Structures are given as structure tokens and as C-alpha cells.
Amino acid sequence: MNWVAIGVTLKLALLTSLILVAIGLPLAYWLSFSRWRWKFLVESVVALPLVLPPTVLGFYILVAIGPHSPLGQLYTSLAGHPLPFTFEGLLLASVLYSLPFAVQPFASAFAQVDRRLIEASWTLGKSRAATFFTLIIPLSTAGVVTGAVLSFAHTLGEFGVVLMVGGNIEGITRTVSIDIYDEVQALNYTGAAKTALFLLVVSYAVLLGIYAMNRKVWGMRCDEEGASRLRAPASR
């Protein structure tokens, strides 16, 4: 197996997940609680990578960060080299490509928080930021973890966007999916099978952890609801 490509992939997936948690939580909060009538326009843009072909998304990202674009020129003036076909450019593309896999679970979890608890927190003098971190986030732990882990797992298998924006540079932008493709092209099916099996095991372990955690969380909620129903007749 190409451990260099595996290292690049794990680094990319981890950084992508961390960035998406940082920018996805406030975005998901706004999408969950904003009453702006045109909010669906933002929701559509966030969900666009789910239906847009990766090569199309990669092409537009490549144009947006190219040396002739304002963003590309700004980055070149600061870093001294163009953004395309670098790890930084690949990271930016991965964040955009995996955005809905983080934001949608976040927003879904926030929407399930009892609005009365939030209003009670405001009544007690808590600011919106304090309510968000001390009430909403703890009650939405399962959704937050699910979004972070899904974005991590999704980044592991990226191919089209990675190839368009990052290319195939050993030790910099060559990820596991590209390495598997190269092995198949070289008719090295044994090497491709080993790397594919590694990716399969890691992806399955990630999903197994998500489903096990969500089952535990929902089981605890059901137990709490059942206990409250049993106590209800006695309190009358």
C-alpha cells in the first residue's frame, strides 16, 4: 500500500472535518433558526455539491482559484505560488465538496432542540452565543458528531474534485482514491485491492461508529420519554 497517499488522505480528511465544524456550526444555526424568507437560496447552494458532478464542481473551483482570478492573484501575492495543484487548494475544494455532509446533520440536530428550552435560556439572561454553546450544542451532540464524521468519511473517497483541483502529485495531492486508480491503470490489481480494502474497512468502521452512537442516543431518549410517561399519572 502507498502509505504516503494514505497519510495525505487522512490529513486532508481531518483538516476538512475540523474546518467544516468551525464554519458549519454557525451556518447550520442560521439555517435552523433564521426566518429570512429567501433562506432556501442559501440552503440550495449548500446542498448543491450533493447533485453536482464532482468534475463540474472541481472545474469551477479550479477557475475560481486560478492565477487569473482575484482569489488566485491574492493567494499568489501572499504565498508566492499559485493555489491550484497544492494541498491548500485541495483542502479548499474538499471543504466546499463536503459542506452539505456536515451542515445538514448539524441543522437537523439543531431543529430538533425544544424551542421552549432556548427561550427559557434567553429569559434567564443568557445571550444567544451562551445559549448556543451551553444548551444547543450539548443537546445536538449526536448530530454534530455525525456531521463531522460523515465529512471525514466523504473526504476519504474523493476522486473527481481531487483530480481536477489537486492533480496527482506524490506526497502533496495524491490521495488514496487516486492511488487506487493509478494501480488499476498499471494493471497492479493486487496493490489496488489492498488499498481499496483498507479504505473499505476505515469507511465501514466510521459508519459503524455513527450508527452505534445514534442508536445509543435515541435509546436514551426513548427511555427518558418512557420514564416521564410513567411518572405522569402519579403526579396528577
Phi, psi and omega per residue, in radians:
M1 nan 2.638 3.112
N2 -1.533 1.644 -3.082
W3 -1.220 -0.411 3.072
V4 -1.150 -0.795 3.102
A5 -1.126 -0.652 3.102
I6 -1.122 -0.729 3.105
G7 -1.099 -0.743 3.098
V8 -1.090 -0.713 -3.124
T9 -1.150 -0.800 3.139
L10 -1.137 -0.690 3.083
K11 -1.093 -0.781 3.129
L12 -1.097 -0.779 -3.114
A13 -1.146 -0.723 -3.128
L14 -1.144 -0.834 3.136
L15 -1.126 -0.675 3.102
T16 -1.064 -0.775 -3.138
S17 -1.116 -0.759 -3.134
L18 -1.111 -0.755 3.128
I19 -1.146 -0.699 -3.133
L20 -1.189 -0.571 3.045
V21 -1.138 -0.732 -3.096
A22 -1.162 -0.737 -3.104
I23 -1.679 -0.375 -3.084
G24 -1.370 -0.589 -3.125
L25 -1.109 -0.900 3.097
P26 -1.124 -0.624 3.108
L27 -1.147 -0.752 3.112
A28 -1.144 -0.642 3.088
Y29 -1.076 -0.774 3.133
W30 -1.129 -0.737 3.138
L31 -1.139 -0.545 -3.101
S32 -1.373 -0.616 -2.980
F33 -2.027 -0.153 3.128
S34 -1.250 2.499 3.102
R35 -1.885 0.267 3.106
W36 -1.100 2.251 -3.014
R37 -1.182 -0.424 -3.139
W38 -1.715 0.370 -3.107
K39 -1.059 -0.508 -3.094
F40 -1.102 -0.402 3.083
L41 -1.139 -0.734 3.102
V42 -1.200 -0.708 3.114
E43 -1.058 -0.675 3.136
S44 -1.161 -0.695 3.116
V45 -1.152 -0.720 3.131
V46 -1.098 -0.689 -3.097
A47 -1.462 -0.126 -3.050
L48 -0.983 -0.701 3.126
P49 -1.066 -0.297 3.121
L50 -1.207 -0.523 -3.066
V51 -1.990 -0.273 -3.104
L52 -1.419 2.296 3.083
P53 -0.981 2.390 -3.098
P54 -0.985 -0.633 3.140
T55 -1.170 -0.606 3.104
V56 -1.181 -0.818 3.105
L57 -1.074 -0.739 3.122
G58 -1.097 -0.657 3.129
F59 -1.106 -0.817 -3.112
Y60 -1.190 -0.605 3.063
I61 -1.144 -0.725 3.130
L62 -1.071 -0.712 3.101
V63 -1.178 -0.683 -3.081
A64 -1.193 -0.516 -3.109
I65 -1.866 0.143 -3.117
G66 -1.141 2.930 -3.070
P67 -1.159 -0.292 -3.134
H68 -1.698 -0.064 3.129
S69 -1.556 2.740 3.113
P70 -1.021 -0.736 3.135
L71 -1.146 -0.738 3.124
G72 -1.133 -0.699 3.122
Q73 -1.171 -0.677 3.114
L74 -1.118 -0.777 -3.131
Y75 -1.144 -0.716 3.136
T76 -1.093 -0.687 3.130
S77 -1.184 -0.528 -3.129
L78 -1.506 -0.768 -3.049
A79 -1.638 -0.362 3.134
G80 1.524 0.061 3.098
H81 -2.641 2.723 -3.120
P82 -1.141 2.789 -3.121
L83 -1.454 -0.655 3.133
P84 -1.066 2.597 3.087
F85 1.076 0.613 3.005
T86 -2.239 2.882 3.113
F87 -1.143 -0.617 3.132
E88 -1.121 -0.746 3.086
G89 -1.131 -0.676 3.093
L90 -1.125 -0.673 3.114
L91 -1.127 -0.748 3.098
L92 -1.054 -0.782 3.131
A93 -1.125 -0.678 3.138
S94 -1.151 -0.670 3.110
V95 -1.101 -0.774 3.138
L96 -1.178 -0.677 -3.089
Y97 -1.233 -0.600 -3.098
S98 -1.693 0.070 -3.083
L99 -0.933 -0.867 -3.107
P100 -1.155 -0.449 -3.140
F101 -1.224 -0.337 3.070
A102 -1.731 -0.819 -3.009
V103 -1.188 -0.718 -3.091
Q104 -1.133 -0.778 3.031
P105 -1.111 -0.642 3.086
F106 -1.054 -0.894 -3.082
A107 -1.119 -0.693 3.116
S108 -1.085 -0.716 3.130
A109 -1.194 -0.706 3.119
F110 -1.108 -0.675 -3.104
A111 -1.163 -0.390 -3.118
Q112 -1.503 -0.145 3.099
V113 -1.232 2.322 -3.111
D114 -1.046 2.114 -3.110
R115 -1.088 -0.509 -3.133
R116 -1.149 -0.604 3.093
L117 -1.156 -0.687 3.132
I118 -1.148 -0.779 3.127
E119 -1.149 -0.611 3.086
A120 -1.128 -0.666 3.097
S121 -1.119 -0.718 3.091
W122 -1.136 -0.671 3.140
T123 -1.094 -0.600 -3.141
L124 -1.371 0.041 3.054
G125 1.687 0.095 3.114
K126 -1.311 2.409 3.086
S127 -1.283 2.955 3.119
R128 -1.104 -0.687 3.131
A129 -1.143 -0.760 3.127
A130 -1.133 -0.701 3.102
T131 -1.107 -0.668 -3.135
F132 -1.115 -0.805 -3.051
F133 -1.454 -0.502 -3.075
T134 -1.728 -0.268 -3.104
L135 -2.150 -1.001 -3.023
I136 -1.175 -0.823 -3.124
I137 -1.082 -0.849 3.117
P138 -1.044 -0.631 3.133
L139 -1.356 -0.188 -3.105
S140 -2.023 0.409 -3.058
T141 -0.987 -0.775 -3.099
A142 -1.066 -0.760 3.136
G143 -1.185 -0.656 3.128
V144 -1.148 -0.800 3.128
V145 -1.132 -0.710 3.128
T146 -1.066 -0.796 3.128
G147 -1.098 -0.751 -3.140
A148 -1.131 -0.762 -3.099
V149 -1.244 -0.668 3.105
L150 -1.117 -0.704 3.098
S151 -1.147 -0.626 3.074
F152 -1.109 -0.862 -3.113
A153 -1.142 -0.651 -3.139
H154 -1.148 -0.646 3.138
T155 -1.182 -0.541 -3.132
L156 -1.023 -0.614 -3.046
G157 -1.776 0.208 -3.132
E158 -1.087 2.471 3.102
F159 -2.385 -1.044 -3.043
G160 -1.062 -0.866 -3.132
V161 -1.142 -0.716 3.137
V162 -1.055 -0.798 -3.100
L163 -1.187 -0.652 -3.111
M164 -1.242 -0.745 -3.014
V165 -1.659 -0.669 -3.059
G166 -1.728 -0.388 -3.080
G167 1.324 -2.564 -3.064
N168 -2.465 1.196 -3.076
I169 -1.846 2.063 -3.095
E170 -1.022 2.253 3.096
G171 1.412 -0.104 -3.105
I172 -2.163 -0.978 -3.089
T173 -2.219 -0.013 3.114
R174 -1.377 1.976 -3.130
T175 -1.749 3.136 -3.090
V176 -1.089 -0.761 -3.096
S177 -1.097 -0.697 3.110
I178 -1.212 -0.647 3.115
D179 -1.107 -0.705 3.085
I180 -1.078 -0.751 3.110
Y181 -1.067 -0.743 3.135
D182 -1.117 -0.699 -3.138
E183 -1.139 -0.688 3.115
V184 -1.158 -0.718 3.116
Q185 -1.107 -0.548 3.109
A186 -1.516 0.106 -3.138
L187 1.105 0.394 3.078
N188 -1.638 1.307 -3.061
Y189 -1.216 -0.472 3.118
T190 -1.154 -0.831 3.100
G191 -1.117 -0.716 3.111
A192 -1.113 -0.664 -3.126
A193 -1.160 -0.699 3.132
K194 -1.118 -0.808 -3.142
T195 -1.166 -0.697 3.121
A196 -1.129 -0.672 3.106
L197 -1.136 -0.689 3.088
F198 -1.064 -0.795 3.140
L199 -1.148 -0.648 3.109
L200 -1.111 -0.784 -3.126
V201 -1.121 -0.776 -3.140
V202 -1.114 -0.782 -3.130
S203 -1.119 -0.732 3.132
Y204 -1.154 -0.689 3.118
A205 -1.095 -0.688 3.117
V206 -1.111 -0.842 -3.139
L207 -1.143 -0.652 3.115
L208 -1.076 -0.711 3.112
G209 -1.141 -0.679 3.134
I210 -1.113 -0.856 -3.104
Y211 -1.152 -0.645 3.115
A212 -1.151 -0.714 3.140
M213 -1.169 -0.788 -3.139
N214 -1.127 -0.621 3.096
R215 -1.123 -0.707 3.126
K216 -1.156 -0.744 -3.132
V217 -1.120 -0.826 -3.134
W218 -1.169 -0.557 3.076
G219 -1.138 -0.712 3.097
M220 -1.122 -0.683 -3.140
R221 -1.165 -0.710 3.123
C222 -1.123 -0.690 3.112
D223 -1.117 -0.706 3.129
E224 -1.155 -0.733 3.123
E225 -1.134 -0.701 3.115
G226 -1.131 -0.694 3.133
A227 -1.157 -0.688 -3.139
S228 -1.169 -0.605 3.089
R229 -1.201 -0.608 3.108
L230 -1.230 -0.550 -3.134
R231 -1.399 -0.358 -3.041
A232 -1.049 -0.821 -3.135
P233 -1.097 -0.588 -3.082
A234 -1.254 -0.428 -3.108
S235 -1.470 -0.138 -3.133
R236 -1.430 nan nan
